[in-house]
Amino acid sequence: MNNFIAHILVVDDDDGIRSLVKQYLNENNFLVTTANSAENAREKVSVIKFDLIVLDVMMPGKSGLDFIKENKSEIDTPIILLTAKGEAEDRVGGLEMGADDYLPKPFEPKELTLRIKNILDKTKRNDMKRIIIFNNIKIDLNKLLIAKNDSVFKINNTEKIILEKMINNPGKTFSRESIGKLIDLDKERSIDVIITRLRKKIELDPKNPKYLQTLRGAGYVLWIE
C-alpha cells in the first residue's frame, strides 16, 4: 500500500472555493494548507515544502502569475492554475512561466482531484528515474549529488546529462561520438576525461570499474544492479 500523503497548497482569495477544495481534497486523503493571497502563499512556501500548488490567477494585489514569476525559480513544485473562462492569455502565460496545468472556473472538485493525482503520479515516476540506489551508491540527479559509502560528490551539469541518459538506458553502449553530441563536445580525449572523473565518483575501485565500463572499440556502458 502507498502511504504517501501529498501536501497541497490551495491559493485563492475566495473563501468558499478554498473551503470547498480543502474539504474535497481532505476526503481524498490529501493534506491541505490554504492561502488567501499570493503574498500569503509566499509566506507558506518559505517554510513548508509542498507537493503541489493549486493557484488562482486573478487575486487582489499580486496575481497568480506574479507568484509564479517571483517564485518558480526557487520552488520546484508543480502548479495547477485556476482561471476564469475568458483568461486564455493568462493560461498560456502561466504555462509558459512553468505552470503544469490549468482548470477553468467553475470546475468540478473531482476533476481537480484527478488532475492533481495525474501530476503527482508523473512527478513521482520522474523522480524515481532521477534517484538511483545500488549497493552503497546513490545517484541523485535532482540534487546533483553522488553519495558513496561515507563520501558525497557534486556532479556538474555535463556529468548529469551523461548520467541521466545512461541511467534511462541501462546496458546500452554509448559511443564517444554519441556522448559528444549530448554535451556538445567533439574532442574524444575530453570525453574520456569526463568519464574518468565520473568513475572516481561512482566506482568503489575506479581503476577496475564495475558499473561505468569501457567496451573497447564501442564506447561506454553503465551497468547498475
N, C-alpha and C positions, 0 to 999 in steps of 0.2 A: 504493500500500500504506500502511496505517496503522502508523506507527512508534511510536505512543503506548504506553508501558508503564505501567500503573497500579500505584501503590504501595499495598498493602493492609496494614493493621494488624490482626492477629488477637489478640484478648484472651480468654484462657481459663486457668483455674487447672489444667486437666487437661493434663499433658504429652503424653499420647497424642493428644488432639484437636488440640492446637497443631501437633504434628509431622505428623499426617495431613493437616490442612488446608493447612499450608505446602507439603508435598510436592506435593499435587494442584494447588494454585494455581501453583506454580513450573512444573509440567509444562504448564500452560495459559498460560504467558508473563506471569505476574504477578510483580512484585517484592513480597516478603513480609517484614514485620517482626513479631515476636511479643512479647507481654507476658503475664506470668502473674498480673497483678492490676490493679485499677483504678488503684492508686497508680503502678504501673509504667507503665501506659498513659499516665497524665498526664505522666510524665517524657518519654515518647516524643513525644507530640503537642506538647509545648512547644518542641521543636527541629526536628521534621520535619512537613512539610505532606503528609498522606496524602490519597489519592483516595477511600478508603472504609475504614470500620472494621467488622470483624466482632466483635461484643461479646457475651460470655456474661453472662447475667443473674445467676445465682447463683454468687458467689465469696466466699471468706473475706474479712473486712474489709469494704471498701466494695463494694457490688454494682454491676452494670452500670447499673442505674437511677440509682444515686448518681453514677456517672461522667457520665451524660447530664445530670443535673440541674446538676452543678457546672461542666460544660464546654461544653454545647451553645451557649450564648450567645457563646462565644469562638471556637469552631471551626465553620466552615461545611463540614462533612464528612458525607456520607451514612453512615448506620449501619444494619447488619443485626443484629438481636438473635438470639442462640441461647438458646432457652428449653426447660425441661423440659415434658413433656406437660401437666402439671396447672397450669401457670402462666398461665392465661388472663388473670387480673387483671394480672399483670406485663406481659403482651404489650400489653394495652390501655393500661396506664400508660406503657409505653415509647413507643408510637405517639403518645400524647397529648403526651409530652415532646419529641417531634421525631424519633424513630427512623423510618426509611424503610421497613423491612420486618422480618419475623421468620421464623425457621425453627425448628420444634420438634425437640428431640433425641429419639431418634437421627435423624440425617439422612444423606442421600447427598451426598458431596462434589460430585458432578456437579450436583445441584440447587442447592447453594450457589453454585457457579461460574456457573450460568445466571442466578441472581438477581443476583449481582454485576455480570455483564455487562449485564443489563437496566437496572439502576440507573445504571451508568456511561454507557450509551448515552443514557438520558433526560437525565442531568445535562449531558452534552456538548451535546445538542441545545438545551437550555435556555440554556446559557452562550453558545452561538453566537448566539442571538437577542438576547442582552443585551450583546454586544460587536460594534459595527458600525464598520467602517472604510471610508471613501470619500475619495478624493483625499488630502489631508493632514490629514484629520479622523478622530479616533477617539472614539466614544462608548462608555464603559464603564459600564453601569448597575450592575454588581456593585460597583465601587469608587466610584460616583457622581462620575465624572470625565469631562471632555471635553478631549481634547488636540488643539490646533490649531496646526500648524506648531511653533513652539518654546514655545508657551504652554499652560498647564494650568489648567482652570477647574473648581471644585467646583460640583456641582448639588445642590439640596436635594430633599427627598422629593416636594414638589409638582411640581417640574420633572421628576423621574424618572418619576412616574406618567404625566404627559402624553407624555413621550418614548417610554416603553415602549409605550403604546397606539398611538402613531403609527408606531413602528418595526415593530410587528407588523401594521400595516395600511397599508403604503406606498401612497401615491397616493390614499388615502381622505380625503375632506373632513370635517373636524370643525367643527361649528358652535360658537359661543361657549357656547350652552346645553349641548351635549353635553360640552364640556370642563368647564364649571362643575359638572356632575353628577359627573364623575370626581373632582374635587378638593373637592367640597362648597363651591362658591363661586358666588354668583348675581349678582355685580357684573361686568358686561361690561367695564367700564373696567379693573378689576383683572386680568381675564384678558388683556386687551391688554398690560398692563404685564408680565405673566409671559412672554408670547410675545416681547415686545421684549427682555426680559432673556436669554431663550434664544437669540435671534438673535445677540446680541453674543458668545455663547459658541460658536455653531456656524458662523455665516457668516463668510466671508473679508471680505465687504463688507456689514455689517448693514443699511445704508441701501438696498441693492439686493439683497435676499435671493434666493439661487438654490435653496436647499433648503427652508427653512421659509417657505412663501409664503402670502400672503393671497389668497383668492378673494372678490372683492367681493360682498357680499350673501349669501355662503355660509358663510365661516369660514376655517379654516386647513388646510393640507395639507403633508405632509413628502414631498419628492422626494429619494430617495437613490439614487445610482448603484451 
